[in-house]
Amino acid sequence: MKLFFDKRTRFPDPLLTRRDGLVAIGDDLEVETLLEAYSFGIFPWPQEEDVPVLWFSPMERGVLDFSEFHISRSLKKLAQKSDWVLKVNTDFESVIQRCAQVPRSAQDGTWITRMMIQGYLKFHRAGYAHSIECWEGEELVGGLYGVFVGGVFSGESMFYSKDNASKYCLWFIQRILESNGLKWMDIQMVTNNVRAFGGKYISKIDFLKRIEDSKVIAKPLKLPIGESPVSQLSSSYSVIDL
């Protein structure tokens, strides 16, 4: 399995973008296209169904540095009392479908179009896209999905149907990545929820340097198998040893 592309063939230099970060218009959402895009810090952001895909590399990029990752006392207390469990990649399709249903501010619809869903399902089957899921019994109550390419995890979207479920998923992926020896993750945009965990913006130049540095030490992502109790999120164990 190829971890990343080291040469661009489909996209222009992401440093040479418009001020709004637009890199390219069109092409497809096939596995090779997505793999090349993420290898160079580019991601698709469709505006509506049945129009060409827009590809972006923003002038500022949201990141979470794990040295600055913050969990509130109240969330820790709630987690310790929870009987929910966390799983990885057991129902990717439901997670992305539920993310597509989340109302977005200043948008009538969703940027997760049917084409996006089909493209990322293929990317998931190829081993690059992953879902983090929070379960209460047999009910999926929260989740996030993202992409791991070139030693970098890029969080794409989250949803929850019960309070704090998506926060537990973000906390869990942070634990997974840190257990893999990683020190940061790409969050693309800094929302209020992610800012509370330590999310911040860095310049495109700094972000692209991080991308290239990560490629040098890139390894396959190790993921936990089975269920991980939310109540153990605060524990010091390595989550990938479960």
C-alpha positions in Angstrom: 0.0 0.0 0.0 1.5 3.3 -1.1 1.7 5.8 1.8 1.8 8.9 -0.3 2.8 10.4 -3.7 6.1 12.2 -3.9 5.4 13.9 -7.3 2.5 16.0 -8.5 0.8 14.9 -11.8 -2.8 16.1 -11.3 -2.5 19.3 -9.3 -0.5 22.6 -9.5 1.8 23.8 -6.8 -0.4 24.4 -3.7 1.8 27.5 -3.0 0.5 29.1 -6.2 -3.1 29.5 -5.3 -5.7 32.3 -5.3 -6.1 34.2 -2.1 -9.2 32.0 -1.3 -7.0 28.9 -1.4 -8.5 27.4 -4.6 -6.0 25.1 -6.3 -8.0 23.3 -9.0 -11.4 22.7 -10.4 -12.7 19.3 -11.5 -11.1 15.9 -11.9 -12.5 13.0 -10.0 -12.6 11.6 -6.5 -10.9 8.3 -7.3 -8.4 6.8 -4.9 -5.3 7.9 -6.8 -6.6 11.5 -7.1 -7.4 11.8 -3.4 -4.0 10.2 -2.5 -2.1 12.7 -4.5 -4.2 15.6 -3.2 -3.6 14.8 0.5 0.1 14.1 -0.2 0.4 17.8 -0.9 -1.9 19.3 1.6 -4.9 19.7 -0.9 -8.4 18.6 -0.1 -11.7 18.6 -2.0 -14.5 20.9 -0.8 -17.5 20.6 -3.2 -20.1 23.4 -3.0 -23.1 21.5 -4.3 -24.2 18.4 -6.1 -23.5 17.8 -9.8 -20.9 20.5 -10.2 -17.1 20.1 -10.7 -15.2 19.5 -7.5 -13.2 22.4 -6.0 -9.8 21.6 -4.5 -8.3 23.8 -1.8 -5.1 24.5 0.0 -6.1 27.5 2.3 -3.7 30.3 3.2 -4.1 29.3 6.8 -4.6 25.7 8.0 -6.1 24.4 11.2 -4.0 22.0 13.2 -4.0 20.3 16.7 -0.5 20.1 18.3 -0.7 17.3 20.8 1.6 19.1 23.2 -1.1 21.7 23.5 -4.1 19.3 23.4 -6.5 20.2 26.3 -9.3 18.1 27.9 -11.5 20.0 30.3 -12.0 18.6 33.8 -15.7 18.4 33.2 -15.2 16.2 30.1 -12.8 14.0 32.0 -15.3 13.4 34.8 -18.1 12.6 32.3 -15.8 10.2 30.4 -14.9 8.3 33.6 -18.6 7.7 34.4 -19.5 6.7 30.8 -20.5 3.2 29.7 -20.1 4.0 26.1 -17.4 2.4 23.9 -15.2 3.6 21.0 -14.5 1.6 17.9 -12.5 2.1 14.7 -13.7 1.4 11.1 -16.7 -0.8 12.0 -19.2 1.4 10.2 -17.5 4.0 8.1 -20.5 4.4 5.8 -22.9 5.3 8.6 -20.4 7.8 10.0 -19.9 9.7 6.8 -23.7 9.6 6.0 -24.4 11.1 9.5 -21.8 13.7 9.0 -23.5 14.7 5.8 -26.7 15.3 7.6 -25.2 17.8 10.1 -26.6 21.4 9.5 -23.8 23.8 8.6 -23.8 27.4 9.4 -24.2 29.8 6.4 -25.0 26.8 4.2 -28.3 25.5 2.9 -27.0 22.0 2.3 -23.9 19.9 2.9 -20.5 19.9 1.4 -20.4 16.1 1.8 -22.2 15.4 -1.5 -23.1 12.0 -2.9 -20.0 12.1 -5.0 -17.9 12.8 -1.9 -19.5 9.9 0.0 -18.8 7.5 -2.8 -15.2 8.7 -3.2 -14.4 8.4 0.4 -16.0 5.0 0.7 -13.5 3.9 -2.0 -10.7 5.6 -0.1 -11.8 3.8 3.0 -11.8 0.4 1.3 -8.3 1.2 0.0 -7.1 1.7 3.6 -6.7 5.5 3.7 -9.9 6.8 5.2 -10.9 5.9 8.7 -13.9 6.3 11.0 -13.8 6.7 14.8 -17.1 5.8 16.3 -18.8 6.2 19.7 -21.4 3.6 20.6 -24.0 3.4 23.3 -24.9 -0.3 23.1 -26.0 -0.9 19.6 -26.6 2.8 18.8 -24.0 4.9 17.0 -24.2 8.2 19.0 -21.2 10.0 17.5 -18.3 9.7 15.1 -15.7 11.4 13.0 -13.9 10.4 9.8 -10.6 11.4 8.4 -7.7 10.5 6.1 -4.2 9.2 6.9 -1.7 9.9 4.1 2.0 10.5 4.3 2.2 10.2 8.1 -0.5 12.9 8.6 -4.1 12.4 9.8 -6.5 14.9 8.4 -9.8 15.1 10.2 -12.7 15.7 7.8 -16.0 15.9 9.7 -17.8 15.0 13.0 -21.3 14.4 14.2 -23.1 13.5 17.4 -26.6 12.6 18.4 -25.8 12.6 22.2 -23.8 15.2 24.0 -20.0 14.8 24.0 -19.9 11.8 21.7 -17.9 13.5 19.0 -15.6 15.0 21.6 -14.8 11.5 22.8 -14.0 10.5 19.2 -11.6 13.4 18.8 -9.9 12.6 22.1 -9.6 8.9 21.0 -8.0 9.7 17.6 -5.6 12.0 19.4 -4.7 9.1 21.7 -4.3 6.7 18.7 -2.1 9.1 16.8 0.0 9.9 19.8 0.4 6.1 20.5 1.8 5.9 16.9 4.4 8.5 17.7 2.7 11.4 15.9 2.7 14.9 17.4 0.0 16.7 15.5 -3.0 16.3 13.2 -4.6 18.4 10.4 -8.1 19.7 11.2 -8.4 22.0 8.1 -10.7 24.5 9.8 -10.7 25.6 13.4 -14.3 25.4 14.7 -15.3 26.5 18.2 -15.4 22.9 19.4 -12.0 22.1 18.2 -10.5 25.4 19.4 -11.5 24.3 22.9 -9.1 21.3 22.5 -6.3 23.5 21.4 -7.0 23.9 17.7 -5.2 26.7 16.0 -4.2 28.1 12.6 -0.8 28.1 11.1 0.4 29.5 7.8 0.2 27.4 4.6 4.0 27.5 4.3 4.4 26.1 7.8 1.7 23.5 7.1 3.3 22.3 3.9 6.6 22.0 5.6 5.0 19.8 8.2 3.6 17.7 5.4 7.0 17.2 3.8 8.7 16.5 7.1 6.0 13.9 7.9 6.6 12.0 4.7 10.3 11.4 5.7 9.2 9.4 8.7 5.8 8.1 7.5 4.8 4.6 8.6 1.5 2.7 8.3 -1.0 3.7 11.0 -1.6 1.1 13.7 -5.2 1.0 14.9 -6.8 -0.6 18.0 -8.9 -3.7 17.5 -12.3 -4.2 19.2 -13.9 -1.9 21.7 -12.2 0.8 23.8 -14.2 2.0 26.8 -14.7 5.8 27.0 -14.1 5.5 30.7 -10.5 4.6 30.0 -9.6 7.6 27.8 -7.8 9.3 30.7 -5.7 6.2 31.4 -2.0 6.2 30.4 -2.1 3.0 28.3 -1.1 2.9 24.6 -4.5 2.5 22.9 -3.0 0.6 20.0 -1.8 -2.2 22.3 -5.4 -3.2 23.1 
